[in-house]
Amino acid sequence: MRLFLMLVTIFALAPHAYGQDLYAFPNAGQSQDQQDMDEFQCHKMAKDRTGFDPMAVPTATRPAPQQKGGVGQGAVRGAVLGTAVGAVTGNTKKGLKAGAVGGGVMGGMKRSQSNKKQQDWANQEAQNYQQNRNNWNRAYVACMESREYTVR
């Protein structure tokens, strides 16, 4: 499940990563070789200063919350508990049915809460990535502009 969530997060971030490619245009007659060297050096400088590499595969900064709950799991747990309560009160079948229904409802609620936590985690990871990418872009652009390029 964690691998699935990591892949979903990576694919969700991919358009942001590739949608922000920067283009540098020489303003002082720099050759293509000079521009290539300047771009490489500014990429490295921005990576060193921000700790972010836009060429690296995006990774999560913290693990995804574990999936919890579920109607099936809740129903089984509720049935077991209901059977025990039914045995004490003298009606095992009634306790089993009531426990299964109640457990299923509770399990569904837990799953819903768990899904929200996972969505919140994915949104936070996307925001972290976007902020890191923006910081890297600013550092890269500042470096390239100091070498007389226009960057868009």
Backbone bond lengths (Angstrom), bond angles and torsions (degrees), N, CA, C in turn:
res aa  C-N    CA-C-N  psi(-1)  N-CA   C-N-CA  omega(-1)  CA-C   N-CA-C  phi
1 M - - - 1.445 - - 1.533 110.64 -
2 R 1.342 115.85 -40.50 1.472 118.80 179.47 1.519 111.09 -62.68
3 L 1.328 117.08 -41.49 1.459 120.99 179.14 1.517 109.78 -60.18
4 F 1.329 116.41 -42.41 1.453 120.91 178.77 1.525 110.87 -59.98
5 L 1.328 116.71 -46.65 1.464 120.44 -179.87 1.520 111.92 -64.63
6 M 1.328 116.34 -38.47 1.465 119.82 178.10 1.528 109.74 -62.65
7 L 1.329 116.50 -43.78 1.463 119.89 179.75 1.515 111.68 -65.00
8 V 1.333 116.98 -40.13 1.455 120.52 177.53 1.528 109.93 -61.02
9 T 1.323 116.36 -44.50 1.461 120.76 179.64 1.523 111.11 -62.90
10 I 1.323 116.55 -44.26 1.463 120.53 179.82 1.517 110.81 -61.33
11 F 1.328 116.60 -45.93 1.461 119.15 -179.23 1.522 111.70 -69.62
12 A 1.322 116.90 -28.67 1.460 119.63 176.47 1.528 110.78 -69.99
13 L 1.316 116.20 -32.47 1.463 120.61 -178.82 1.525 112.77 -84.83
14 A 1.309 117.81 -22.66 1.465 121.24 -174.73 1.530 113.47 -54.45
15 P 1.341 120.01 -44.48 1.461 118.25 178.86 1.523 112.70 -60.14
16 H 1.346 116.43 -34.00 1.462 119.31 177.98 1.523 110.55 -67.14
17 A 1.316 116.34 -39.56 1.459 120.62 -176.79 1.520 110.82 -66.62
18 Y 1.317 116.66 -45.95 1.451 119.44 -176.29 1.519 112.34 -86.48
19 G 1.307 117.72 -18.27 1.451 121.37 179.50 1.517 112.67 -78.50
20 Q 1.333 118.09 -6.94 1.449 121.02 -176.91 1.522 112.19 -112.87
21 D 1.302 117.39 24.35 1.461 118.92 177.40 1.519 109.02 -58.54
22 L 1.300 114.85 135.71 1.457 120.92 -179.42 1.526 109.34 -102.98
23 Y 1.298 115.90 143.62 1.459 121.46 179.18 1.519 108.62 -118.42
24 A 1.328 115.17 131.95 1.459 120.82 -178.85 1.531 109.16 -109.05
25 F 1.319 115.17 136.32 1.458 121.77 179.08 1.524 108.28 -122.39
26 P 1.353 117.09 124.65 1.473 119.52 -177.70 1.534 111.63 -68.22
27 N 1.331 115.46 138.05 1.469 121.12 177.64 1.521 112.41 -106.91
28 A 1.327 117.18 -11.43 1.468 119.62 -174.54 1.525 111.60 -123.02
29 G 1.318 117.21 29.04 1.461 120.84 176.57 1.525 114.56 70.92
30 Q 1.315 117.89 25.96 1.460 120.44 179.51 1.541 109.87 -64.04
31 S 1.328 115.16 142.06 1.470 120.41 177.09 1.528 109.18 -73.77
32 Q 1.338 115.99 167.64 1.469 119.61 177.68 1.529 110.34 -63.64
33 D 1.343 116.34 -38.37 1.465 118.85 177.94 1.525 111.30 -62.60
34 Q 1.325 116.59 -42.31 1.466 120.84 178.50 1.522 110.26 -64.25
35 Q 1.334 117.35 -42.80 1.459 121.04 179.90 1.526 110.53 -63.56
36 D 1.335 117.25 -42.23 1.467 120.42 178.10 1.524 110.98 -59.56
37 M 1.340 116.09 -43.58 1.454 120.23 179.90 1.539 110.80 -66.22
38 D 1.327 117.29 -42.34 1.464 120.97 178.74 1.531 110.96 -63.56
39 E 1.320 116.89 -42.61 1.465 120.33 178.98 1.530 110.69 -62.59
40 F 1.321 116.86 -42.35 1.463 120.76 178.84 1.527 110.81 -62.61
41 Q 1.325 115.85 -47.91 1.464 119.87 -178.43 1.534 111.78 -64.76
42 C 1.325 116.92 -39.51 1.466 119.70 179.33 1.530 111.26 -70.97
43 H 1.325 116.80 -35.01 1.464 119.99 175.22 1.523 109.64 -60.93
44 K 1.318 116.34 -47.19 1.467 121.22 -179.59 1.532 110.92 -64.02
45 M 1.329 116.70 -43.16 1.464 120.53 179.80 1.529 110.69 -62.36
46 A 1.319 117.48 -44.58 1.468 121.32 -179.99 1.532 110.40 -64.47
47 K 1.324 116.41 -39.75 1.469 120.73 178.58 1.528 110.54 -65.07
48 D 1.332 116.55 -43.46 1.467 120.49 179.76 1.527 111.56 -64.69
49 R 1.317 117.33 -38.99 1.466 120.75 -176.79 1.522 113.11 -76.23
50 T 1.332 116.60 -34.83 1.468 119.37 -174.77 1.526 112.91 -100.76
51 G 1.326 117.25 -17.76 1.463 120.17 -175.68 1.517 112.74 74.22
52 F 1.314 117.41 15.33 1.464 122.71 -176.44 1.518 109.18 -122.40
53 D 1.324 116.50 137.03 1.463 121.35 176.93 1.519 108.53 -123.68
54 P 1.332 117.81 110.11 1.465 119.63 -178.50 1.528 112.95 -67.58
55 M 1.313 117.83 -13.09 1.462 120.88 178.95 1.534 111.62 -85.20
56 A 1.322 117.40 -15.44 1.465 121.66 -179.31 1.531 109.91 -79.89
57 V 1.311 115.71 153.93 1.458 121.03 175.80 1.525 108.31 -67.12
58 P 1.332 117.68 130.51 1.470 119.28 179.47 1.528 111.46 -60.18
59 T 1.317 115.52 138.04 1.460 121.05 177.22 1.518 109.02 -129.34
60 A 1.307 115.56 156.08 1.464 120.95 179.37 1.522 109.63 -76.32
61 T 1.322 115.89 147.47 1.458 120.52 178.77 1.525 111.73 -86.43
62 R 1.315 116.76 -18.16 1.462 121.78 176.83 1.518 107.76 -148.71
63 P 1.326 117.39 155.60 1.458 119.96 -177.73 1.531 111.90 -67.59
64 A 1.313 114.94 151.26 1.458 120.88 177.79 1.525 109.93 -69.82
65 P 1.322 117.47 146.55 1.468 119.28 175.85 1.526 110.04 -64.93
66 Q 1.312 116.01 146.01 1.457 119.90 -178.68 1.519 110.52 -73.62
67 Q 1.328 114.16 144.77 1.457 120.41 176.97 1.523 108.94 -71.64
68 K 1.305 117.18 131.10 1.462 121.50 -178.15 1.514 109.38 -128.24
69 G 1.317 114.52 159.20 1.449 120.74 173.12 1.511 113.38 77.98
70 G 1.299 114.86 -166.28 1.450 123.01 -178.59 1.512 109.56 134.56
71 V 1.312 116.18 144.67 1.456 121.01 -177.46 1.522 110.31 -60.80
72 G 1.330 117.12 -45.18 1.464 120.70 -177.78 1.517 112.52 -62.60
73 Q 1.330 115.74 -48.30 1.465 119.72 179.37 1.521 110.84 -62.27
74 G 1.327 115.96 -43.25 1.456 120.12 -179.47 1.522 111.75 -64.31
75 A 1.333 116.31 -39.26 1.463 120.11 -179.82 1.524 110.85 -64.61
76 V 1.327 116.49 -41.95 1.469 119.89 179.46 1.523 110.34 -64.38
77 R 1.331 116.17 -47.57 1.466 119.15 179.44 1.528 111.10 -61.99
78 G 1.336 115.71 -42.62 1.455 119.92 179.55 1.521 111.93 -64.39
79 A 1.348 116.21 -38.41 1.461 120.07 179.59 1.522 110.67 -63.76
80 V 1.331 115.63 -42.69 1.472 119.42 178.98 1.523 109.96 -62.67
81 L 1.318 116.74 -47.28 1.461 120.37 179.51 1.524 110.73 -64.82
82 G 1.330 116.55 -42.02 1.467 120.84 179.22 1.517 112.17 -62.91
83 T 1.336 116.40 -37.82 1.457 120.45 177.88 1.524 110.25 -63.61
84 A 1.324 116.02 -42.54 1.471 119.77 179.26 1.521 110.49 -63.84
85 V 1.333 116.71 -44.50 1.467 119.77 178.97 1.528 109.80 -65.42
86 G 1.363 115.98 -41.33 1.469 120.22 178.78 1.515 112.14 -62.51
87 A 1.328 117.58 -36.25 1.464 121.11 178.86 1.523 110.46 -64.66
88 V 1.321 116.62 -36.86 1.464 120.50 179.63 1.530 109.79 -70.69
89 T 1.327 117.08 -40.27 1.472 120.48 -176.82 1.516 113.00 -86.04
90 G 1.337 117.15 -12.32 1.449 119.87 175.96 1.512 115.46 100.78
91 N 1.346 120.10 3.05 1.465 121.35 178.70 1.530 108.94 -133.66
92 T 1.312 116.54 85.59 1.459 122.48 -174.83 1.523 112.19 -64.09
93 K 1.342 118.08 -42.66 1.471 121.39 -178.01 1.524 111.42 -63.45
94 K 1.298 116.39 -44.73 1.465 120.89 179.84 1.532 110.17 -64.03
95 G 1.326 116.42 -42.26 1.464 120.78 178.01 1.515 111.79 -63.69
96 L 1.340 116.08 -40.07 1.467 120.84 178.69 1.521 110.94 -61.40
97 K 1.348 116.11 -47.83 1.476 120.49 -178.39 1.526 111.13 -64.10
98 A 1.316 115.88 -47.64 1.473 119.38 -179.22 1.527 111.03 -63.19
99 G 1.325 115.85 -41.76 1.468 119.53 179.03 1.513 112.21 -64.77
100 A 1.325 117.53 -40.11 1.467 121.18 -179.99 1.523 110.96 -64.52
101 V 1.326 116.74 -43.92 1.475 120.20 179.56 1.525 110.15 -64.57
102 G 1.330 116.00 -50.15 1.471 119.54 -179.84 1.517 112.34 -61.55
103 G 1.345 116.51 -41.83 1.468 120.44 178.97 1.509 112.04 -65.50
104 G 1.332 116.28 -37.60 1.467 119.80 178.01 1.515 111.91 -63.44
105 V 1.311 116.05 -42.06 1.473 120.65 178.20 1.528 110.18 -63.70
106 M 1.324 116.14 -47.16 1.475 119.86 -179.91 1.527 111.44 -64.06
107 G 1.334 116.72 -40.40 1.463 120.23 178.62 1.515 111.83 -63.60
108 G 1.337 116.75 -39.56 1.461 120.74 176.66 1.516 112.09 -63.36
109 M 1.327 116.04 -39.00 1.468 119.87 178.36 1.532 110.39 -66.25
110 K 1.340 116.45 -41.99 1.467 119.63 178.16 1.523 110.58 -61.95
111 R 1.325 117.64 -40.85 1.464 121.22 -179.56 1.526 110.09 -64.17
112 S 1.315 116.40 -41.15 1.457 120.41 178.79 1.528 110.81 -61.67
113 Q 1.334 116.85 -44.19 1.461 120.79 177.88 1.526 110.87 -64.49
114 S 1.315 116.50 -38.94 1.452 121.57 179.98 1.531 110.32 -65.48
115 N 1.338 116.51 -41.29 1.468 120.34 178.15 1.524 110.71 -62.39
116 K 1.323 117.24 -39.77 1.470 120.49 178.80 1.527 110.40 -64.38
117 K 1.340 116.65 -42.09 1.467 119.59 178.37 1.528 111.01 -61.69
118 Q 1.324 116.31 -40.13 1.461 118.97 179.34 1.528 111.28 -68.13
119 Q 1.323 117.93 -38.59 1.464 120.96 177.33 1.523 110.45 -65.57
120 D 1.336 116.76 -41.73 1.471 120.21 177.22 1.529 110.54 -61.30
121 W 1.331 116.19 -41.50 1.475 120.76 178.06 1.529 110.17 -60.92
122 A 1.327 117.09 -46.85 1.474 120.64 -178.79 1.527 110.44 -62.50
123 N 1.338 117.65 -40.96 1.463 120.77 178.14 1.525 111.16 -63.60
124 Q 1.332 117.13 -41.59 1.468 121.17 179.00 1.524 110.82 -64.26
125 E 1.331 116.60 -42.02 1.470 120.19 178.19 1.534 110.86 -62.87
126 A 1.321 116.94 -40.46 1.463 120.64 178.24 1.525 110.65 -64.18
127 Q 1.332 116.90 -40.92 1.470 120.23 177.37 1.524 111.14 -64.28
128 N 1.333 117.13 -42.28 1.466 120.63 178.49 1.523 110.29 -60.17
129 Y 1.330 116.37 -45.63 1.459 120.41 179.94 1.532 110.09 -61.09
130 Q 1.312 116.48 -46.92 1.468 120.48 -177.87 1.526 111.09 -61.86
131 Q 1.329 116.93 -41.04 1.462 120.04 178.81 1.525 111.09 -64.83
132 N 1.336 116.54 -43.55 1.462 119.96 178.32 1.529 111.15 -63.41
133 R 1.329 116.34 -39.89 1.469 119.95 179.00 1.521 110.17 -65.59
134 N 1.319 118.01 -42.01 1.463 121.05 178.58 1.525 111.11 -62.20
135 N 1.335 117.19 -41.59 1.464 120.45 177.84 1.527 110.55 -62.58
136 W 1.326 116.84 -43.39 1.472 120.53 179.05 1.529 109.64 -62.93
137 N 1.328 117.07 -44.81 1.473 120.38 179.59 1.518 111.15 -57.08
138 R 1.338 117.09 -44.71 1.462 120.00 -178.95 1.529 111.28 -62.57
139 A 1.338 116.60 -42.12 1.463 120.23 179.83 1.531 110.65 -66.00
140 Y 1.326 117.08 -42.75 1.467 121.69 -179.62 1.539 110.85 -64.26
141 V 1.316 115.98 -46.56 1.464 120.43 -179.67 1.531 110.50 -62.20
142 A 1.332 117.58 -43.40 1.469 120.37 179.32 1.523 110.41 -60.03
143 C 1.321 117.01 -42.59 1.461 121.00 179.71 1.528 110.63 -63.81
144 M 1.323 116.14 -48.10 1.472 119.52 -177.81 1.531 111.60 -65.99
145 E 1.320 116.80 -39.26 1.464 118.99 178.88 1.519 111.12 -66.45
146 S 1.341 117.74 -32.06 1.462 119.76 177.85 1.537 111.03 -68.58
147 R 1.346 115.98 -17.25 1.466 120.62 178.03 1.522 111.96 -102.17
148 E 1.333 115.20 17.61 1.464 123.74 174.57 1.529 113.81 69.19
149 Y 1.330 115.47 49.64 1.457 122.34 171.73 1.525 108.14 -120.58
150 T 1.314 115.73 151.67 1.450 121.56 167.99 1.528 105.70 -98.84
151 V 1.323 115.90 128.30 1.460 120.34 -177.06 1.524 109.06 -119.04
152 R 1.313 115.43 130.04 1.481 121.71 178.85 1.501 108.59 -129.75
